């Protein structure tokens, strides 16, 4: 059901080379030859001259001596003097430090009991094991939980259950794989560089990325390159380093703000923020026609429809199996000849494909939506690309350590092209700011 306006409360509806670590050059050290004392003329007594010759014989580098004639000092007779040292100092590089090898598999022959820390509060049981034991495989974690070998306060649990600070977790005997150190392979370096290039905000706990249109957030059937896979390259060196993790999702073809937790503490705090619907999200879209009224609320139930080659979210009835309530506020920002509208959307709930299904439901599907565009014989205006015109424009959430994270993403290239063509100004006031936050 769609209602106009926002009021009225609820309404139903590196080193140079391996082994060549370059050390400091010592002053006066490592010279090619050591300078011996010069002779002082003919007046030396025999004992002193014999001692000098003995010292010279003891010097293993005296093969570098040359004959020098100096009429002023020795009457033209030749005497042996040390050759000058070379201009460049010769030094021996210290041996390269040994490369740290992964530790061997660890065995825990006894049952352990550990206490959930405040940083781990709200963490899923399976994520708790991934964080505590990086070398433990996902399948092994699922198996020991399913078999009841893991207990929380003495009771069986499930992988999806969430832990609370102070709870006692029984850890069965484990065999851990060698912990993975930071991957410095060329692909990992490329992944880190790419993530850096799309970063909108970063601090010690949180990362906000500008996800490009067409890039998956997570892996799936036939999906090799995705954001979640690249986050592994951001894990620091060492066994105790934490891997950044996703705290929400965006559709593959939706561009814009994607929030990532860099620490377990941040992941737990942000997960709670999304569960309690404390995260504020604003989306921009280009849709067919002009929604009537220009500001309103869409409230429906959605259910997943599985078909032979595809699946999508359909409008469902209250009480229908697997149906979930979905609420979206929308506002028209600007129009183009009554044929297209730039709208701003604020989802109160976070259902799969919620915005796309809702806009199609009210008769204003999003331009370029291959799944929900349901208007026949509609021609795309010239110059506008047939790509999904949906942007996660802004996200505002409480920071895990206080304050607020409020980040906006720019229009992706295909939407910027459409905005330029239609004469839309991205700096225009967004009326969705006035929309309420509750259902």
Residue pairs with C-beta under 8 A, 6 or more apart in sequence:
1 11
1 12
1 13
1 298
1 299
1 300
2 13
2 296
2 297
2 298
2 299
2 362
3 11
3 13
3 296
3 297
3 299
4 292
4 293
4 295
4 296
5 293
5 295
5 296
5 297
6 295
6 297
6 329
6 434
6 435
6 436
10 438
10 439
11 297
11 299
12 299
13 297
13 298
13 299
13 300
15 21
15 22
15 96
16 22
18 96
19 95
19 96
20 93
20 96
21 93
21 94
21 95
21 96
21 97
22 93
23 91
23 93
23 94
25 89
25 91
26 89
26 91
29 89
29 91
30 89
30 90
30 91
30 92
31 85
31 86
31 89
31 90
32 61
32 64
32 85
32 86
32 90
33 61
33 64
33 82
33 83
33 85
34 59
34 61
35 82
35 85
36 55
36 56
36 59
36 62
36 82
37 52
37 55
38 81
38 82
39 52
39 74
39 79
39 81
41 73
41 74
42 74
44 52
56 62
56 65
56 80
64 82
64 83
65 80
65 81
65 82
65 83
66 80
66 81
66 83
67 78
67 79
67 80
68 78
68 79
68 80
68 81
69 76
69 77
69 78
70 76
70 79
100 181
102 178
102 179
102 180
102 181
103 178
103 179
103 239
104 178
105 135
105 175
105 176
105 177
105 178
106 135
106 174
106 175
106 176
107 173
107 174
107 175
107 176
108 171
108 173
108 174
108 175
108 176
109 173
110 173
111 170
111 171
111 172
111 173
112 170
112 171
113 168
113 169
113 170
113 171
114 132
114 168
114 169
114 171
115 166
115 167
115 168
115 169
116 123
116 128
116 163
116 164
116 165
116 166
116 167
116 168
116 169
117 165
118 165
118 265
119 263
119 264
119 265
119 268
120 128
120 131
120 163
120 165
120 264
120 268
121 163
121 164
121 165
121 268
122 162
122 163
122 164
122 268
122 269
122 271
122 272
123 131
123 162
123 163
123 264
123 267
123 268
123 271
124 159
124 160
124 161
124 162
124 163
125 145
125 150
125 152
125 157
125 158
125 159
125 160
125 161
125 162
125 163
125 169
126 138
126 141
126 142
126 145
126 159
126 160
127 245
127 267
128 163
128 169
129 136
129 141
129 145
129 150
130 136
130 138
130 141
131 242
131 264
133 174
133 176
134 179
134 180
134 239
135 176
135 177
135 178
135 179
135 180
136 174
136 176
136 177
137 177
140 174
141 159
142 159
144 150
144 172
144 174
145 157
145 158
145 159
146 159
148 156
149 170
149 172
150 156
150 157
150 169
150 170
150 171
150 172
151 157
151 169
151 170
152 161
152 163
152 167
152 168
152 169
152 170
153 167
153 168
154 168
154 170
163 169
179 239
180 235
181 237
181 238
181 239
182 188
182 235
182 236
182 237
182 238
182 241
183 232
183 233
187 233
188 232
188 233
189 233
191 229
191 230
191 232
191 233
191 234
192 233
192 234
194 230
195 207
195 209
195 230
195 231
195 233
195 234
198 209
198 210
198 211
198 212
199 207
199 208
199 209
199 210
200 208
200 209
200 210
200 257
200 407
200 408
200 409
201 207
201 208
201 405
201 407
202 208
202 262
204 262
204 263
205 261
205 262
205 263
205 265
205 266
205 399
205 400
205 401
206 259
206 260
206 261
206 262
206 266
206 270
206 399
206 400
206 405
207 244
207 259
207 260
207 261
207 262
208 257
208 258
208 259
208 260
208 395
208 405
208 407
209 227
209 257
209 258
209 260
210 255
210 256
210 257
210 258
210 409
210 410
211 217
211 227
211 250
211 254
211 255
211 256
211 257
211 258
211 392
212 255
212 412
213 253
213 254
213 255
213 387
213 388
213 412
213 414
214 252
214 253
214 387
215 225
215 226
215 227
215 252
216 223
216 225
216 226
216 227
216 252
217 226
217 227
217 228
217 246
217 249
217 250
217 252
217 258
218 226
218 227
218 228
218 246
218 249
219 226
219 228
219 229
227 246
227 258
228 246
231 243
231 244
231 245
231 246
231 260
232 243
234 243
234 244
234 262
235 241
235 242
235 243
235 244
236 242
242 262
242 263
242 264
244 260
244 261
244 262
245 260
245 261
245 267
246 258
246 260
246 261
247 259
247 260
247 261
247 267
247 270
247 271
247 274
248 258
248 259
248 274
248 279
248 350
250 256
250 258
250 392
251 353
251 356
251 388
251 390
253 368
253 370
253 387
253 388
253 390
254 283
254 388
254 390
254 391
254 392
255 390
255 391
255 392
255 409
255 412
255 415
256 283
256 391
256 392
256 393
256 409
256 412
257 281
257 392
257 393
257 394
257 395
257 407
257 408
257 409
258 392
259 270
259 279
259 395
259 397
259 405
261 267
261 270
265 400
266 400
269 398
269 400
270 397
270 400
273 279
273 397
273 398
274 350
277 348
277 349
277 350
277 437
278 397
278 398
279 395
279 396
279 397
280 346
280 394
280 395
280 396
280 397
280 437
281 346
281 347
281 350
281 392
281 394
281 395
282 344
282 345
282 346
282 393
282 394
282 395
282 430
282 432
283 344
283 345
283 346
283 347
283 355
283 390
283 391
283 392
283 393
284 333
284 342
284 343
284 344
284 345
284 390
284 391
284 393
284 411
284 415
285 342
285 343
285 345
285 355
285 359
285 366
285 367
285 389
285 390
285 391
286 340
286 341
286 342
286 343
286 366
286 367
286 384
286 389
286 415
286 418
287 340
287 341
287 343
287 359
287 364
287 365
287 366
287 367
287 389
288 339
288 340
288 341
288 364
288 365
288 367
288 373
288 375
288 378
289 338
289 339
289 340
289 341
289 363
289 364
290 332
290 335
290 338
290 341
290 364
291 330
291 332
291 341
291 343
291 362
291 363
291 364
294 331
294 332
295 329
295 330
295 331
295 332
295 431
295 435
296 329
296 330
297 327
297 328
297 329
297 330
298 326
298 327
298 328
298 329
298 330
298 358
298 361
298 362
299 325
299 326
299 327
299 328
299 439
300 315
300 316
300 325
300 326
300 357
300 358
300 361
301 315
301 316
301 317
301 318
301 320
301 323
301 324
301 325
301 326
302 313
302 314
302 315
302 316
302 323
302 324
302 326
302 351
302 352
302 353
302 354
302 357
303 313
303 314
303 316
303 320
303 321
303 322
303 323
303 324
304 311
304 312
304 313
304 314
304 322
304 352
305 311
305 312
305 313
305 314
310 371
312 353
312 357
312 371
312 372
313 351
313 352
313 353
313 354
313 357
314 357
315 357
315 361
316 322
316 323
317 323
324 349
324 351
325 349
325 439
326 347
326 349
326 351
326 354
326 357
326 358
327 347
327 348
327 349
327 439
328 345
328 346
328 347
328 348
328 349
328 354
328 355
328 358
329 345
329 346
329 348
329 432
329 435
329 436
330 343
330 344
330 345
330 346
330 358
330 359
330 432
331 343
331 344
331 430
331 431
331 432
331 434
331 435
332 341
332 342
332 343
332 431
333 341
333 342
333 343
333 344
333 424
333 428
333 430
333 431
334 341
334 342
334 424
334 425
334 428
335 341
335 342
336 422
336 423
336 424
339 381
340 367
340 381
340 422
341 364
342 419
342 422
342 424
343 359
343 364
344 393
344 430
344 431
344 432
345 355
345 359
345 432
346 432
346 435
346 437
347 354
347 355
348 437
348 438
348 439
349 439
353 371
353 372
355 366
355 390
356 365
356 366
356 369
356 371
356 372
356 390
357 372
359 365
359 366
359 372
360 366
360 369
360 372
360 373
360 374
365 372
365 373
365 374
365 375
366 372
366 373
366 388
366 389
366 390
367 373
367 380
367 384
367 386
367 388
367 389
367 418
368 385
368 386
368 387
368 388
368 389
368 414
369 388
369 390
370 388
380 386
381 421
383 417
383 418
383 421
384 417
384 418
384 421
385 414
385 417
385 418
387 414
389 414
389 415
389 418
391 409
391 411
391 412
391 415
392 409
393 408
393 409
394 406
394 407
394 408
394 409
395 405
395 406
395 407
396 404
396 405
396 406
396 407
397 404
397 405
398 404
398 405
399 405
410 416
410 426
411 419
411 426
416 426
418 424
419 425
419 426
